[in-house]
Amino acid sequence: MTRLFTLRAARPGDRDAILECLRPWNMHHVPSPEMARIELDRFFVAELAGRVVGAAGYTFLAPGHGKTTLLGVLPQHNALGIGGALQEARVEAMAAQGATKITTNADRPQVIAWYKKHWGYREVGKLPKLHSFGDDAVPEWTTLEMDVAQWRARRAE
Ligand SMILES: CC(C)(COP(=O)(O)OP(=O)(O)OC[C@H]1O[C@@H](n2cnc3c(N)ncnc32)[C@H](O)[C@@H]1OP(=O)(O)O)[C@@H](O)C(=O)NCCC(=O)NCCS
């Protein structure tokens, strides 16, 4: 299927547009104890008709151990494959830099199910939220972990 959107690495001028993609999801509180910074050199954005409509970032907790940071797609552009493409781009980027496992914290049940279904994440723990961030109806993060080699094997099937 032809994609209507394009993906690219974030640039220094993208910070505000990235935060606007996160605002509808209450994930724009940066800097905060929950999210200290946006590392623009570890961010991808999705553009539709020249506008940034989605963004996703990552970091490293240790050599070989990647961590997703933020991911958000403007609600009016959900379910077009943008979130999936952004997630794939950051997983590939982490894998290219040596990640063998990737940790993700998520709160919305629909999103947790999405991570498990498409990337083979499994639940490894819970973390109380430090303050309002994400869905305020959910007081904790579910910590998820994926194995990069297993994901590649599953994708190649
Ligand atoms: C999770 C998210 C990035 C998915 O983006 P997207 O562009 O809609 O995703 P895609 O089109 O690639 O995939 C759609 C899938 O997302 C799921 N989904 C999760 N939340 C959704 C939402 N609010 N609206 C539509 N679909 C949603 C759908 O069930 C669908 O699942 P399926 O592929 O198994 O059918 C997006 O819903 C979002 O920004 N959510 C809120 C922020 C958030 O929780 N981010 C993750 C932080 S860890």
The ligand as a Gaussian input file, in Angstrom:
#p B3LYP/6-31G(d) Opt

LIG

0 1
 C       -0.120000       4.251000      19.924000
 C       -0.141000       5.188000      18.735000
 C        1.233000       5.808000      18.547000
 C       -0.498000       4.373000      17.495000
 O       -0.388000       5.223000      16.371000
 P       -1.215000       4.958000      15.039000
 O       -0.619000       5.793000      13.983000
 O       -2.668000       5.065000      15.290000
 O       -0.846000       3.401000      14.838000
 P       -1.006000       2.503000      13.566000
 O       -1.935000       3.108000      12.573000
 O        0.347000       2.097000      13.121000
 O       -1.669000       1.249000      14.211000
 C       -3.020000       1.292000      14.667000
 C       -3.088000       0.393000      15.862000
 O       -2.954000       1.163000      17.040000
 C       -3.973000       0.820000      17.963000
 N       -4.297000       2.034000      18.699000
 C       -3.853000       2.283000      19.931000
 N       -4.331000       3.451000      20.360000
 C       -5.075000       3.970000      19.345000
 C       -5.833000       5.150000      19.176000
 N       -5.929000       6.062000      20.156000
 N       -6.451000       5.379000      18.006000
 C       -6.366000       4.459000      16.995000
 N       -5.662000       3.318000      17.103000
 C       -5.031000       3.069000      18.270000
 C       -5.103000       0.283000      17.112000
 O       -5.832000      -0.624000      17.888000
 C       -4.366000      -0.383000      15.958000
 O       -4.030000      -1.684000      16.355000
 P       -3.898000      -2.885000      15.289000
 O       -2.775000      -2.519000      14.370000
 O       -3.537000      -4.049000      16.130000
 O       -5.206000      -2.973000      14.606000
 C       -1.205000       6.307000      18.887000
 O       -2.469000       5.733000      19.128000
 C       -0.914000       7.274000      19.995000
 O       -0.312000       8.319000      19.781000
 N       -1.370000       6.927000      21.214000
 C       -1.277000       7.769000      22.392000
 C        0.108000       8.022000      22.868000
 C        0.747000       6.779000      23.428000
 O        0.185000       6.040000      24.221000
 N        1.969000       6.558000      22.958000
 C        2.767000       5.427000      23.371000
 C        3.542000       5.774000      24.580000
 S        4.453000       4.374000      25.144000

